[in-house]
């Protein structure tokens, strides 16, 4: 499980992506992002989340995202859905 809190901006997304890619180098891995404690998300990071989801999908790695209602609203407003980012 990889988590985050506070504001998820471009710099935070870069760190998050690096952590996910490192985790994906292991065998038999599934990635769960716990972003419930994220209080604000920069809309520019939404595309980065979709890219990370695609990276995991291309490697055959399961990725799920748990987030609060404000975070999910930003994702929905940006046009992303559960196909692109599996939500739990």
N, C-alpha and C positions, 0 to 999 in steps of 0.2 A: 504494500500500500504506500502510495506517495501522497502527501498532503500539502496543503498550503493555507495561508491565512492572510488577512489584510487585503491589500490592493494587488490584483494580478495585472501587471503592466507588461510592456514589451520585454524589459529586463528579466522580470519574474518568469515570463513565458520561456525565455531562452534557458534559464536555469532548470525549469520544469522539463523542457524537452530533453536537455542533456541527461537529467536523472532517468527519464523514461527510456532513452536510447541505451544508457548503460544497463538498465534492468533488462532490456530486451536482448542483450548479449548472452544471457543465461539460458540454459535449456529448461524446457517445461515451465515456462513463466506465463503468468497472466498479470496484467497491470490494472490496478484499481486506483483511480484518482479520487481522493477525498478533498473536495474543495468547498465543503459546507461552511468553513470558517472564513472563506473569501468574502469580504464585505463590499468590494467594488471591483469591477472588471473593465478594463480598457477594451472597447469594441475592437481595436486593432489586434488584440490577442486571440480573438475568436477564430480567425483564419489559421493561426498557429496551432490551436487545438485540433482543428480539422486536419491539418497536415500531420500532426502526431498520430491521430486516429488512423490516417491512411498509412503511415509508416508501420504501425502495429499490424494493421490488416494485411499489408503486403508481406509481412514476416509470419503471418498466421498466428499472431498473438492476440489473445482476448484483451480488450480494453474496456473498462466501464468507468463511468463518471458519476460521482455523487456530489450534488451541489445544492445550495440554497435557492429559494424562489427568485431572488433578485438576479442571481447569476443565470438561472435558467431563462428568465425573461430576456436578458441580453442575448442569449443564444437564439431564442425563438425570434426576437426582433431582427436578428441578423440573418434569419432564414435557415438556420441549422436545425436539424431534427435528429431523431434517434438513429436513423440510418447512418448518418455521418459520425455522430458521437453517441455511443450507447449510454443511456442514462439509467441510473438506478435510484 
